[in-house]
Amino acid sequence: MGHVYRYEENPLLTPSGIKPLWEGFEVIGAFNAGIARMDGQILMLLRVAERPLGSEDGSILTAYFEPASGKAVSVRLDSSDARYDFSDARVVKDARTGSTVYLTSISYLRLARSTDGRHFAVDDQAFLLPASELETFGVEDPRITRIGDTYCITYSAVSSKGVGVGLASTRDFVRTQRHGLIFPPENKDVILFPESIGGLYYALTRPVPKAIGQPEIWISESPDLLHWGNHRFLMGLREDAWDSGRIGGGAVPLRVEAGWLELYHAADRNDRYCMGAVLLDADDPGKVLARTPGPILEPETDYELHGFFGGVVFSCGVLLDGDTIRMYYGAADTSMACAELSLSDVLAQLVFDT
Ligand code: MAN
């Protein structure tokens, strides 16, 4: 692994300083933020997770969002109820089928702003709340891609129907337009490329095949950012490695001299999440040129190892200044942190396919 400089101020944001939007709820996560620059400011579009208060009696509380009232509603489950599997803190599963039936928290998107990239002030209001029957379990893990003067925001739209991918756009982070779901369940970690290539827009996607296949990275094309086709498999898991469990896109791809550099996330079989890098062909990003054998960032510090879901570093956005990659990342599904990596150092870790 190359040199990683974590900010002294880390974690930059934690749930403790953030007021919940809903009565009877507490903020348990401010993480996996999309990153953008606007008017000399650095914007973090946080995934804020709130969960219902009052599980002291040993019961399990879950929640869902009611679009009609604009409020979150809690649901109390008996922890000895054999119909459910409570072993993953993030979700409640059907004990028989193993499929997720409730989330233990609801996420929505909220803005934080900074002038120095280290100190952020969080808005009091939400930026994007769940708004439809396909978002009743929350909206999560935004990525912000600036295309021309429009900021395009892709996010996971979660409901009992599955996890799909929504698209919203804004020019000023005040007025926002929603464009509905651009990928149906199950898909997440969709990231738009910042410019068209050969006349087409591209997106990294992460379908989760059920009967056959694995959660791996695909790539799709579109003439208008709304209609997507020519879906191709891009890159997969590696056996017995840090990226053997699941793999998905991370930050918005960076155009570097050698092609498109994508900083992606992957987990091993024990759900330990790291970041790695892959280089894609400049003219056909559906072609993998090189990949780092090991991670470029892995969970090491206390705030990365311990939290709501420990052992996780998960970046949804980076900033590039000269040779410096400022990687903002969610730590342990709880807080936001930032680390600087050198671009040339990351490129030097790539191993080309022969
Ligand atoms: C996974 C995790 C959770 C997330 C759900 C739904 O279980 O990534 O954080 O809430 O999927 O997207």
Boltz pocket constraint, residues with backbone or C-beta under 6 A from the ligand:
constraints:
  - pocket:
      binder: B
      contacts: [[A, 90], [A, 91], [A, 103], [A, 140], [A, 156], [A, 158], [A, 163], [A, 333]]
      max_distance: 6.0
